[in-house]
């Protein structure tokens, strides 16, 4: 159940995603290194963060040079990613999900809209996503998941120690 406290946290996460994406010069185009994508792993611990990340991605993509196409297809990659991350039981495997979806969907988008080589665009997006989510994100969340206060703050209700989860 979503209460006011949880909705406020979701709004805060969405806003962090937007700000860290828009201010990062490597969030769009051929080289994508969205630090904000680390937040996608919140869905591993609580599925409801999917709402925040989908909204945050959509708003951030308003500022994309690809405009409405990125708002649709970039957000689609996030929707698919958060859906499957929320059902995953292994953090590293969960981190690979957005690597695959973004490589395919955003790679195709870059290929068709700005005529980048298909394989090069898919590989470029995958490498950036892998570096941010599967390396940096996993390291950050492995550390944070051992912090009882952090897990309570994010209201973790899955994939955590029984005494920490709600």
Residue frames relative to the residue before (quaternion, step in Angstrom):
aa qw qx qy qz dx dy dz
X 1.0000 0.0000 0.0000 0.0000 0.00 0.00 0.00
X 0.3101 -0.7522 0.5563 0.1692 3.55 -0.91 0.94
X 0.0864 -0.7864 0.6110 0.0274 3.55 -0.65 1.16
X 0.7381 -0.4115 0.2806 0.4550 3.59 -1.29 0.11
X 0.6345 0.5392 -0.3261 0.4475 3.59 0.96 -0.84
X 0.6864 0.4726 -0.2809 0.4761 3.59 0.89 -0.92
X 0.6352 0.5225 -0.3271 0.4652 3.60 0.96 -0.82
X 0.6303 0.5266 -0.3281 0.4666 3.59 1.02 -0.78
X 0.6545 0.5008 -0.3100 0.4740 3.59 0.96 -0.84
X 0.6455 0.5145 -0.3202 0.4649 3.58 0.98 -0.80
X 0.6426 0.5135 -0.3175 0.4718 3.59 1.00 -0.81
X 0.6364 0.5274 -0.3193 0.4636 3.57 1.02 -0.80
X 0.6567 0.4982 -0.3078 0.4752 3.60 0.93 -0.88
X 0.6329 0.5240 -0.3331 0.4626 3.61 0.95 -0.83
X 0.6818 0.4872 -0.2984 0.4568 3.58 0.90 -0.88
X 0.6155 0.5253 -0.3475 0.4737 3.60 1.04 -0.69
X 0.6303 0.5320 -0.3322 0.4574 3.58 0.97 -0.84
X 0.6676 0.5071 -0.3030 0.4532 3.58 0.86 -0.98
X 0.7033 0.4799 -0.2815 0.4425 3.58 0.70 -1.05
X 0.7061 0.4539 -0.2846 0.4631 3.60 0.83 -0.91
X 0.6298 0.5088 -0.3432 0.4760 3.59 1.16 -0.41
X 0.7065 0.4816 -0.2731 0.4409 3.56 0.74 -1.07
X 0.7102 0.4589 -0.2666 0.4625 3.62 0.95 -0.77
X 0.6194 0.5421 -0.3385 0.4560 3.59 1.23 -0.29
X 0.3730 -0.7576 0.4848 0.2280 3.64 -0.57 1.06
X 0.7008 0.4414 -0.2718 0.4901 3.61 1.24 -0.22
X 0.4019 0.7390 -0.4560 0.2905 3.59 1.12 0.58
X 0.7817 0.2713 -0.1205 0.5485 3.57 1.15 -0.54
X 0.7430 0.4276 -0.3112 0.4103 3.56 -1.36 0.12
X 0.8266 -0.2947 0.1797 0.4445 3.55 -1.32 -0.35
X 0.7421 0.2818 -0.1888 0.5782 3.58 0.99 -0.76
X 0.0154 0.8141 -0.5773 0.0613 3.55 -0.47 1.23
X 0.0994 0.7642 -0.6233 0.1324 3.50 -0.71 1.18
X 0.0432 0.8353 -0.5403 0.0917 3.55 0.49 1.30
X 0.3237 -0.7496 0.5519 0.1697 3.55 -0.39 1.26
X 0.5792 0.6128 -0.3561 0.4027 3.57 1.12 -0.68
X 0.5812 0.6151 -0.3671 0.3861 3.59 1.14 -0.54
X 0.4816 0.6447 -0.4469 0.3908 3.59 1.20 -0.27
X 0.6272 0.5822 -0.3265 0.4013 3.57 1.02 -0.84
X 0.5411 0.6443 -0.3999 0.3635 3.58 1.15 -0.50
X 0.6190 0.5632 -0.3388 0.4300 3.58 1.18 -0.54
X 0.4488 0.6637 -0.4643 0.3775 3.61 1.23 -0.07
X 0.6110 0.5772 -0.3388 0.4227 3.58 1.12 -0.68
X 0.5489 0.6026 -0.3887 0.4295 3.57 1.22 -0.38
X 0.7529 0.3794 -0.1859 0.5046 3.57 1.11 -0.72
X 0.7841 -0.0085 0.0009 0.6205 3.58 1.23 -0.40
X 0.4306 -0.7491 0.4506 0.2246 3.57 -0.48 1.25
X 0.6064 0.6071 -0.3580 0.3682 3.59 1.03 -0.71
X 0.5466 0.6050 -0.4098 0.4090 3.60 1.18 -0.33
X 0.4696 0.6676 -0.4414 0.3727 3.60 1.24 -0.19
X 0.6171 0.5448 -0.3472 0.4492 3.61 1.03 -0.72
X 0.6811 0.4971 -0.2824 0.4575 3.56 0.87 -1.01
X 0.7074 0.4711 -0.2715 0.4516 3.56 0.85 -0.93
X 0.6168 0.5231 -0.3408 0.4793 3.57 1.08 -0.63
X 0.6712 0.4812 -0.2921 0.4824 3.58 0.89 -0.93
X 0.6559 0.5209 -0.3082 0.4511 3.58 0.91 -0.91
X 0.6554 0.5043 -0.3028 0.4738 3.56 0.97 -0.88
X 0.6484 0.5218 -0.3216 0.4516 3.58 0.91 -0.90
X 0.6821 0.4764 -0.2906 0.4727 3.59 0.84 -0.96
X 0.6508 0.5148 -0.3205 0.4568 3.60 0.91 -0.86
X 0.6850 0.4951 -0.2844 0.4525 3.58 1.01 -0.78
X 0.4585 0.6395 -0.4613 0.4098 3.58 1.26 -0.05
X 0.7133 0.4536 -0.2322 0.4812 3.57 1.11 -0.76
X 0.4576 0.6957 -0.4359 0.3414 3.58 1.29 -0.01
X 0.5321 -0.6182 0.4672 0.3411 3.59 -1.09 0.65
X 0.6558 0.5031 -0.3121 0.4684 3.59 1.22 -0.37
X 0.3760 -0.8012 0.4190 0.2029 3.56 1.34 0.14
X 0.8682 -0.0444 0.0513 0.4916 3.50 -1.01 -0.95
X 0.6027 0.5646 -0.3676 0.4277 3.61 1.07 -0.62
X 0.6785 0.4617 -0.2892 0.4928 3.58 0.97 -0.82
X 0.5909 0.5584 -0.3631 0.4552 3.57 1.11 -0.63
X 0.7066 0.4337 -0.2539 0.4981 3.59 1.02 -0.78
X 0.8017 0.3514 -0.1844 0.4470 3.58 0.49 -1.20
X 0.6224 0.5216 -0.3405 0.4738 3.58 1.06 -0.67
X 0.6631 0.4878 -0.2915 0.4872 3.54 1.03 -0.84
X 0.5953 0.5562 -0.3586 0.4557 3.59 1.07 -0.65
X 0.6327 0.5227 -0.3297 0.4667 3.60 0.96 -0.83
X 0.6628 0.4950 -0.3019 0.4738 3.58 1.01 -0.80
X 0.6339 0.5341 -0.3352 0.4479 3.60 0.92 -0.86
X 0.6787 0.4779 -0.2909 0.4757 3.57 0.86 -0.93
X 0.6486 0.5341 -0.3154 0.4411 3.57 0.96 -0.87
X 0.7155 0.4502 -0.2771 0.4567 3.59 0.72 -1.03
X 0.5855 0.5707 -0.3739 0.4378 3.59 1.09 -0.61
X 0.7435 0.4054 -0.2283 0.4804 3.58 0.79 -0.98
X 0.5896 0.5542 -0.3750 0.4524 3.62 1.07 -0.60
X 0.6625 0.5306 -0.2954 0.4386 3.57 0.97 -0.85
X 0.7153 0.4117 -0.2407 0.5107 3.57 1.24 -0.32
X 0.5390 0.6407 -0.3787 0.3946 3.56 1.31 -0.06
X 0.3071 -0.7668 0.5410 0.1580 3.58 -1.17 0.61
X 0.7164 0.3536 -0.2316 0.5551 3.60 1.27 -0.05
X 0.4783 -0.7159 0.4313 0.2697 3.57 -0.67 1.13
X 0.6763 0.4827 -0.3181 0.4566 3.61 0.85 -0.85
X 0.6319 0.5094 -0.3321 0.4806 3.60 0.96 -0.80
X 0.6311 0.5333 -0.3264 0.4591 3.58 0.99 -0.86
X 0.6614 0.5242 -0.3091 0.4384 3.59 1.00 -0.80
X 0.6340 0.5403 -0.3285 0.4452 3.60 1.17 -0.46
X 0.5347 0.6573 -0.3933 0.3570 3.57 1.18 -0.51
X 0.7165 0.4079 -0.2884 0.4869 3.66 0.73 -0.86
X 0.5432 0.5921 -0.4080 0.4335 3.60 1.16 -0.43
X 0.6976 0.4709 -0.2676 0.4690 3.57 0.85 -1.00
X 0.7020 0.4730 -0.2897 0.4466 3.61 0.73 -1.01
X 0.6805 0.4755 -0.2981 0.4712 3.59 0.92 -0.84
X 0.6155 0.5457 -0.3545 0.4445 3.59 0.97 -0.78
X 0.7120 0.4488 -0.2615 0.4724 3.57 0.85 -0.96
X 0.7575 0.4123 -0.2338 0.4489 3.59 0.58 -1.15
X 0.7178 0.4127 -0.2579 0.4979 3.60 0.76 -1.00
X 0.6011 0.5587 -0.3532 0.4492 3.59 1.09 -0.68
X 0.6598 0.4850 -0.2955 0.4920 3.58 0.97 -0.85
X 0.6240 0.5456 -0.3295 0.4521 3.56 1.01 -0.84
X 0.6780 0.4799 -0.2883 0.4763 3.60 0.87 -0.93
X 0.6281 0.5451 -0.3264 0.4492 3.57 1.04 -0.79
X 0.7553 0.4081 -0.2220 0.4622 3.58 0.76 -1.02
X 0.7452 0.4339 -0.2399 0.4460 3.59 0.95 -0.76
X 0.8102 0.1547 -0.1079 0.5550 3.60 0.96 -0.69
X 0.4818 -0.7482 0.3690 0.2680 3.50 1.35 0.56
X 0.2607 0.7319 -0.5706 0.2659 3.54 0.91 0.95
X 0.6127 -0.5196 0.4354 0.4062 3.54 -1.22 0.47
X 0.5366 -0.6693 0.4097 0.3103 3.59 -0.80 1.03
X 0.7033 0.4554 -0.2788 0.4693 3.59 0.71 -1.03
X 0.6569 0.5159 -0.3127 0.4523 3.58 0.91 -0.88
X 0.6736 0.4839 -0.3095 0.4650 3.60 0.92 -0.82
X 0.6424 0.5123 -0.3254 0.4679 3.61 0.99 -0.78
X 0.6677 0.4957 -0.2954 0.4702 3.58 0.92 -0.91
X 0.6449 0.5292 -0.3170 0.4511 3.58 0.95 -0.88
X 0.6736 0.4755 -0.2890 0.4864 3.58 0.88 -0.94
X 0.6560 0.5185 -0.3140 0.4498 3.60 0.91 -0.89
X 0.6663 0.5036 -0.3126 0.4524 3.59 0.89 -0.87
X 0.6546 0.5062 -0.3122 0.4668 3.58 0.94 -0.85
X 0.6720 0.4916 -0.2853 0.4747 3.56 0.93 -0.93
X 0.6406 0.5222 -0.3213 0.4623 3.58 0.99 -0.81
X 0.6541 0.5161 -0.3149 0.4546 3.59 0.90 -0.90
X 0.7196 0.4491 -0.2547 0.4644 3.57 0.87 -0.96
X 0.7922 0.3440 -0.1789 0.4714 3.59 0.64 -1.09
X 0.7710 0.4014 -0.2176 0.4439 3.59 0.65 -1.08
X 0.7203 0.3613 -0.2554 0.5342 3.59 1.11 -0.47
X 0.7683 0.3623 -0.2040 0.4867 3.58 0.39 -1.23
X 0.6837 0.5073 -0.2876 0.4387 3.59 0.83 -0.98
X 0.6622 0.4935 -0.3090 0.4717 3.57 0.91 -0.88
X 0.6425 0.5153 -0.3271 0.4633 3.59 0.94 -0.82
X 0.6584 0.5068 -0.3049 0.4655 3.59 0.91 -0.91
X 0.7421 0.4241 -0.2451 0.4576 3.60 0.75 -0.99
X 0.5635 0.5539 -0.4042 0.4608 3.61 1.11 -0.41
X 0.6705 0.4868 -0.2840 0.4825 3.54 1.00 -0.85
X 0.6988 0.4825 -0.2763 0.4501 3.59 0.80 -1.01
X 0.6388 0.5548 -0.3371 0.4129 3.60 1.02 -0.73
X 0.6353 0.5104 -0.3307 0.4760 3.59 1.25 -0.27
X 0.6114 0.5378 -0.3390 0.4712 3.56 1.32 -0.12
X 0.3984 -0.7519 0.4770 0.2200 3.56 -0.38 1.26
X 0.6638 0.5153 -0.3136 0.4422 3.60 0.91 -0.86
X 0.6404 0.5091 -0.3313 0.4700 3.59 1.00 -0.75
X 0.6696 0.5047 -0.3075 0.4498 3.58 0.87 -0.93
X 0.6464 0.4862 -0.3185 0.4943 3.58 1.08 -0.66
X 0.6161 0.5582 -0.3420 0.4380 3.58 1.02 -0.77
X 0.7372 0.3839 -0.2316 0.5055 3.59 0.91 -0.86
X 0.3755 -0.7557 0.4535 0.2868 3.56 1.36 0.01
X 0.0598 0.8311 -0.5457 0.0888 3.55 0.96 0.96
X 0.0063 -0.8116 0.5840 -0.0158 3.56 -0.92 0.90
X 0.7476 0.2396 -0.2002 0.5861 3.58 1.25 0.39
X 0.8431 0.1976 -0.1555 0.4753 3.55 -1.28 0.49
X 0.6273 0.4763 -0.3768 0.4875 3.57 0.94 0.88
X 0.6941 -0.4515 0.3489 0.4390 3.54 -1.29 0.20
X 0.6093 -0.6067 0.3775 0.3437 3.58 -1.01 0.84
X 0.6962 0.4728 -0.2923 0.4544 3.59 0.96 -0.76
X 0.6492 0.4903 -0.3178 0.4869 3.59 1.28 -0.21
X 0.6562 0.5140 -0.3169 0.4526 3.59 0.95 -0.84
X 0.6065 -0.5677 0.4236 0.3610 3.52 -1.23 0.63
